Amino acid sequence: MFDLDHFKSINDRFGHGGGDDALRVFAATAAGNMRATDILGRFGGEEFTAILPGGADSAVAVAERVRAAFEIAGETIAGHRMNATVSIGAAQLLGSELAIDPLMHRADQALYAAKSGGRNRVVAASWLQEPSEPPLLQAVGK
């Protein structure tokens, strides 16, 4: 899960058109830094989600690549110095999990940890305990 940092502030400072520009730049940056097999979509507002085949390590590597690229692309958008960044939460399907809700919940927990840990970072939810226990969170990147 991806969430543009301080998006309300971007809208307040540069208007909704500036916010729309930031969303477009993020979408293009994310798509340009993901693999052909990855699926990216807007989840709502300033949130995006992606489904990436493969394990957690490859997902975290792609997420970090997107984060770093948007940190650069978000410096100046549509002629405005925005310094836009993104926080990212990553999670992986567990064993025989069939529903997407638990996966989304873990990714959302990791995203919240990325935002509360300083933003502009990737946090991976690692299930090293039994699924009934809370996930361990590990920050990567900034």
C-alpha positions in Angstrom: 0.0 0.0 0.0 1.2 3.5 -0.9 0.1 6.8 0.7 1.4 10.1 -0.4 2.8 11.9 2.6 1.1 15.1 3.8 -1.3 15.1 0.8 -3.7 17.5 2.5 -0.9 20.0 2.8 -0.2 19.7 -0.9 -3.8 20.4 -1.8 -3.9 23.3 0.7 -0.7 24.9 -0.7 -1.1 24.2 -4.4 -4.9 23.6 -4.8 -6.6 20.5 -6.0 -5.0 20.8 -9.4 -1.6 20.6 -7.8 -2.8 17.6 -5.8 -4.0 16.0 -9.0 -0.6 16.7 -10.6 1.1 15.0 -7.6 -1.1 11.9 -8.0 -0.4 11.7 -11.7 3.4 12.0 -11.1 3.3 9.4 -8.5 1.2 7.0 -10.7 3.7 7.5 -13.6 6.7 7.1 -11.3 5.3 4.0 -9.6 4.3 2.4 -13.0 7.8 3.2 -14.4 9.6 1.5 -11.5 7.5 -1.6 -11.3 7.8 -4.8 -13.2 5.6 -5.8 -16.1 3.9 -8.4 -13.9 3.0 -6.0 -11.1 -0.5 -4.5 -10.9 -0.9 -0.9 -9.6 -4.2 0.8 -8.8 -5.6 3.8 -7.0 -7.3 2.7 -3.8 -8.8 6.1 -3.0 -7.8 9.6 -2.2 -4.0 9.6 -2.1 -3.7 5.9 -1.5 -2.6 3.3 -4.1 -2.2 -0.5 -3.9 -0.2 -2.9 -5.8 -0.1 -6.7 -6.2 3.3 -8.1 -6.9 4.0 -11.7 -7.7 6.9 -13.3 -5.8 8.0 -13.1 -2.2 8.3 -10.3 0.3 12.0 -9.6 -0.5 11.2 -8.7 -4.1 8.1 -6.7 -3.1 10.2 -4.6 -0.7 12.9 -4.1 -3.3 10.2 -2.8 -5.8 8.6 -0.7 -3.1 12.0 0.9 -2.2 12.7 1.6 -5.9 9.3 3.4 -6.2 9.9 5.3 -3.0 13.3 6.5 -4.0 12.2 7.5 -7.5 9.2 9.4 -6.2 11.4 11.3 -3.7 13.3 12.6 -6.7 10.2 13.1 -9.0 8.2 14.7 -6.2 10.7 17.5 -5.6 9.2 19.7 -8.3 5.8 19.0 -9.8 4.2 21.2 -12.4 6.7 24.0 -11.7 6.0 23.9 -7.9 8.5 22.9 -5.3 6.4 20.3 -3.5 9.0 17.9 -2.0 6.3 15.2 -2.2 7.2 11.8 -0.8 5.4 8.4 -0.3 5.1 6.0 2.6 4.7 2.3 1.8 3.5 -0.7 3.7 4.3 -4.2 2.3 2.9 -7.5 3.2 2.8 -11.0 1.8 0.1 -13.7 1.5 0.4 -16.3 4.2 0.4 -20.0 3.3 -3.1 -21.1 2.2 -4.7 -17.6 2.7 -7.5 -17.2 0.2 -9.0 -13.9 1.3 -7.4 -10.5 0.5 -8.7 -8.8 3.7 -6.0 -10.1 6.1 -3.3 -9.2 3.6 -4.7 -5.7 3.2 -4.9 -5.4 7.0 -1.2 -6.3 7.4 -0.2 -4.0 4.6 -2.2 -1.2 6.2 -0.5 -1.8 9.6 2.9 -1.6 7.9 1.8 1.6 6.1 0.7 3.1 9.4 4.1 2.2 10.9 5.9 3.8 8.0 3.9 7.0 8.5 4.3 7.1 12.3 8.0 6.2 11.9 8.8 9.4 10.0 7.2 8.9 6.5 9.1 8.6 3.2 9.9 4.9 4.0 9.0 1.3 3.3 7.9 -0.9 6.2 7.4 -4.6 5.7 5.0 -6.7 7.9 6.9 -9.9 8.6 4.9 -12.8 10.1 7.6 -14.6 12.0 5.1 -15.8 14.6 1.8 -17.6 14.3 -0.8 -15.7 12.3 -2.8 -15.1 15.5 0.0 -13.0 16.8 0.7 -9.4 15.7 3.1 -8.9 12.8 6.7 -7.8 13.4 7.4 -4.6 11.5 10.7 -3.9 9.9 11.6 -0.6 8.2 13.7 -0.4 5.2 14.9 2.6 3.2 15.1 6.0 4.8 
